[in-house]
Amino acid sequence: MNLKLTKNLKEANLVTHGTTFHPDDVFSTMFLSKIKENPVVCRVTDPTDANQDAIIYDVGFGKFDHHGPDTEVRENGIKYCSFGLLWKEYGKGYIESLKPMDVDKLWNAIDEKLVMQIDAIDNGIFPEIKADFHLSDLDKIIDLFNETWDEAVDNDDQFMIAVNLAEIIFDRLLVKETARLKANIIIEDLIDKTEDDILILEEYMPYEEALWHSTNPKAKNIKVVIFPSKRGGYSIKPRTVSEDSRDLAYIFSKEFLGLHDEELAKISGIPTARFVHASGFLACSNTLEDAILLAKNAINNKE
């Protein structure tokens, strides 16, 4: 990251608020550092004397500050925060510079999986989570880097650490979403080549979304997916009843569940059958031929 921090407002071309930082100003700064030439950020309470060419955000009640009464609102009712406003203004141009296969889809993916979350939380919308353990969301993770009451540190330095972390998260999300969109195209092409309601992949890639959202009618008939396992051999996974469910629409014979190696091979009659999970969501075999036999077992099982 080529971002520099200054205490001198006149040196800055990026200006945001000082003191405690949050995901909004942290991710905004990270993103602007990617699109602003020679980025220099200054954290202040009053940006009045900032340079005319400086981008001012999350402070000062300007175009990219969401604290005023006229902040833009998304169609779903969530108010934009500064990061959301910046992403709306400059995000497409940045995505275009990466030359992805589909600019709009990649922009939307980052908006939905990162930007909207920051918009919501920074505007006081917190999801209700019922769990018997403490869950750290993005807001809490970024807050870890704010100075504690008993630390003798400069919070501007802490801010820069958080911005570097934000860049790692943002860049990795771009990689993941680019790969997901690429996989969707490949899976869509493979759907036409399926036989016996079994989708066979030459390598693992995320396939669920492509199957559930495909416009090809053959996608609805696919019942089991087979792909090479990173542990060797092949993995066999029956489909669920819906995209958001973990309940299986197809399941291996009850007598197979929880068995492995020689015991499974003996009971199933499938020589290289290696493992069937006790819940039935996964099976493994050493050869593709036996993976297909396990897949057909799940498809034809009427138990």
Protein Blocks (a to p, Z undefined) as FASTA:
>chain_A
ZZdcdfblklpcbdcdehjddfklmmmmmmmmmmpghiacdddfblklgcfkbccehihj
iaklckbmkbccdfkopacdfklmmmmmmmmmmmmmnopablmlmmmmmmmmmmmmmmmm
mnopacddddfbdcddfklmmmmmpccfkbccdfklmmmmmmmmmmmmmmmmmmmmmmmm
mmmmmmmmmmmmpghhiacdfbdcdfklmmmmpcbfklmmpmbdcdddfkgpjddddddf
bfkbcbdfbdcdfklgopahjlmmmmnopaklcbdcfklpaccdfbfklmmmmmmmmmmp
cZZ
